[in-house]
Amino acid sequence: MALRDRVRAVVEARRFNQFIITVILVNAAVLGMETSPWLTSRYGETMLLIDHTAVAVFTVELLARLYVYRTGFFRSAWNWFDLIVVSVALVPTTTSFSVLRVLRGLRLISAVPAIRRIVSALFSAVPGLLSVLSLLLLVLYISAVISVHLFGDIAPELFGHLGIALFSLFKVLTTENWPDIADTVMVDQPMAWIFFVCYIVSTTFVVLNLLIAVLVSAVEMQLSAARWAEDQSLEAVQHAAVMAELRALRGELATLRASTGPGTAAGTSAPAQGAPDGEPPPAPPAPRRPEGDGTRADEPGGPGQPVP
């Protein structure tokens, strides 16, 4: 086996992936512990050693994958993601970019297949999400313009102009303290509840649910694609196993035919039983005349008379 094949077997092994996940989790825990001055003062050197070891492991892993896949390494977006995260980790800690070291924990996204599928589904749902967000912004903008005309004079601190009206309606959209905003307006306009109810129903209950529906649909499509790929790979393995079994059976059949020789070929007959090799088989016995066929005893061929 070539060296590249051996490295590929190690890189693609499940235990190696589990080892990388463990290193990511340990490194993320150490980066969190560095925020504690007490832990840093007592175990600073140990945490620094663990941090450098994790960076070395990540670097060796990327170099091994580059060696195995060569230019194919750059065809995967996840490989680019890992390369950027590890490159940021190599930035010296004395610079102002040292805080970006915490991004190493994001490598868990590319290391765990389940998380990777979810993130891939989110990216595949971007077109649908943009459409729903555009609809939400349109509803928010129209509602803000209406609220300025209806409530601008009543509550100028909430709806005095378009900018503050957009912010107020965004707070209503989150359903956080929206009754306080509505009560402020309803003091002078008791029927203002109709506007707020219609706005909340059209945004929170309809548009946001559309966002959730788009995300769920994208995740289901991603999972279906993953299951289909697994089924195809399983069918390919089963097909290869069946074909190998058929080839083995054909080989055994050919060996069996060769071992039996030409004596059992079609159109040949086996020698008769009881006859020595090289001698003709014995003649069959002469047929007997049935009794009571109408001949007399004194006639030739009759009972007791010789047959001429």
N, C-alpha and C positions, 0 to 999 in steps of 0.2 A: 504494500500500500504506500502511495506517495505521501510526502510530508503534508501537502495541501489537503489531501483527503483525511489525514489524521487530525489536522487542525479543524477541518470542517466538522468531523464527528464530535470533537470536543465542544465547539462553539454551539452546535445545534442540539447538544444533549440536554435533556430536561434537568438533570442535576446541576449543570452549569448555569442554566437560567435561574434555578432556585438559589444558587449561590450568589448570583448578581443581585437578586431581589433582597437577600439577606444583607448584603453589603450596603445597598441603598437605604434600607430601613435603619441600619446601625448608624450610617453617616448622617441621616436626617435627625436621628435622636441626639447625636453628638452636637450637631449644629444648633439644636434647641437648647442643649445644656450650656452652650457657650454664652447664652444670654444671662446666665446667673453668675454674678460676680463671685459668690461664695464657692460655687463649683469650679469656676475658672481659676481661682486662687489656689485651690487644693489639688485639682486634677488637670490643670492646664496643659502640662506636657503630655500626659496620656491622651487627652482629647486631640491635641495637635498631631500626635503620632497616628491615631486612628484616622484623622482627617487626611493626612498625607498618604496613608496606606490605601484608603478608599479611592483617592484620585489616581494612584498608581494602578489599582485594579481596573478602574474604568478606562484608563489610557491603554493598558495592555489588551483589554477586551476589544476596543475599537481598532487597534492595530491588527489584532488577529482577524477580525471581520473584514478589514480592508485587504489583508493578505489572501483570505479565502475567496471573497467575492470580486475583488479588483474593482473594475469600473461599474459592475453591477451593484456595488454598495451604494452608489449615489442615485440609483433608480428608485429607492424607497424613501418616502417622506419621513418615516420613523428613524431611519438611519441619519438623515440630516438633522432631525431633532436631537438625537443623542450626541451627534458631533458638536452641535452648538452648545448644548448644556455642558458637555465635558470641556469644551474650549473655554467657556466662561469660568469653569472651575479652575483652570490653569492660570487665571489672572492672579498676579501676586496679591497677597493679603494686605500689603501696605498701601494699596491704592484705594480710591473711593469706591471702586467697583467690587470690593471684597464682599459686600452685602449680597451680591448676586450668587454667592456660593450656595445659598439656600435653594437655588433652582435645581440643584442636583436631585432633590427629592422628586422633582417632576419626572425623572427617569423611570419612576415607578409606573407611569402611564404607559410607556413603551415596553416595559418588562412584563407586565401582567396582561395576558391576552384578553381577559374580560373587560378591563378598563380601556384597553386599546380599541376594542370593538365599539364601546360606547362613545368614545371620543371620535372615532371614524364616522359613526352615525350622526353625531352632531355636525361634523363638517359636511357630510352629504346632505344634511337638512338645511344648509345655509340658504339656498335659493327660496325654499318654502318659507323659512323664517323671515327673510327679507320682505317677502310679499305680505306676510301677516303684520310685521312691524310697520310697514308702510301704511297699511290700513289703520293700525292703531294710532300712528302719528297724524293721519288725516282726521280721524275722529277727534283726537285731542286738540288739534288746531281749530277745527270748526267749532268745537264746544268752547274753546277759549275766546274766540271772537264773539260768540253769542253771549257768553257770561260778561264780557266787558260792556256790551250794550245793555244788558239787563241789570247787572249788579254793580257797575262801575261807580255810580253815584252813591249807592247804599253802603258798600264796603270797599272803599278805595285801597285799603291796605291789603286786600285779597284779590280784587279784580279791577284795580285802577287802570292798568294798561296791559298790553298783550303778554309781556314777559312775566309779570307777577301772576297773571291769570293762568298761564301755562304751568307755573310752579304750583299754584294752589290746586289746580285740577289734577296735577300729577300726584299730589298728596292724597287727594280724594281717590285716585286710581289705586293707590296702595291700601285703601280702606283704613288708613291710620289717622285717627282723630277727625274723620270726615264729618261726624255729627256736629262737632264744634263749628266747622265752617258753614255747614248748612243752617245751624241755629242762628249764627250771626246774620245771615241774609234773611232768614224767615221772620226775624223780628219786624221788619218793614214790609216784606212780601211773603205772606203765609203760603202762597201757592208755589214758592220756589222749590219745594220738595219734589215737584214733578220733574224739574230739570235735573236735579241730582239723582233721582231714581233712574231716569232714562239714561243718564250718563254712566252710572255705575253698572247698569244691566248691559249696556252696549259695549263697555270696555272690559270690566272685570269678569263678567260672566260669559261673554261671547268671544271677544277677541283673544283674551288670555287663554281661554279653553282651546281656541284654534291653535295657538302656539303649542300647547301641550299635545294636541292631536298630531301636529306636524312632527314633533319630536318623537312621539311614540311610534308613529308610522315609519320614521327613519330607522329607529332602533330595531323594529320588527323586520324591516327589509335587510338590515345588516346581519341580523341573526339568521334569517332565512338563507342569505348568501353564504354565510359560514357553514350552516348545516348542509347546504347543497354541495359545497366544496368538500366537506368531510365525506358525504355519501359518494361523491365521484371518486375520491381517493380510495375509499373502501371497496367500491365496485372494481376499480382497477386492480387492486390487490387480489380480490377474489377471482377475477378473470385470469390474472397471471397464474394463480394457483391451479385453476381448472385446466388451463392450457398445458402447464407443466405435468399435471397428472395424465392428461391425454397423451402427451409425448412419451411419458414413461410406459403407459399401457401399450402404445404402438411398438416401442422397443422390445417389451417383453413378448408381444405377439410375434414379432419378427424372429426373435431368438427361439421361441417355441417351434415355429415352422422350420427353421434351419436345423434344429436338433432332431425332428421326427424323420427327416429325409424325404426322398421322392416317392417312397412306397405308398404314401397316403394321398398322393396327388389325385386330382379328379380324373376319371376315365380308367383307373387301374382297379384290380380286384385282388383280394387276399387269397392265398392258396387254400384249397379245401382242407378241412380238418381230417386227420387220420391218414393222409397220404404222405409218404416219405418225400423228402426234398428231391426233386429231379424226376420223379415217377408220376405218370398220369393217374388221375383218380380212378377208382374201380367203376366198372360199368354198372348202370342201374339194373335191378332185377327185372326179368321178363314179366309182362302183365299177365295175370291169371284170367282165364275165361270164366265169366260168371256162371254159376249153376242155374239150371232151369232155363237155358236159352233155346230149347227145342231140338237139340241133337240127340240121336240115339246112341246106345252103347256100342253097336256094331259098326257105326259109321266112323270113317277116319276123323280123328280129332275128337271123337266121343269119349266118354269116360272109360278108361281101361284100354283105349286104342292108341297106338303111337301116332304121333303127328307126322305126316309125310314131310 
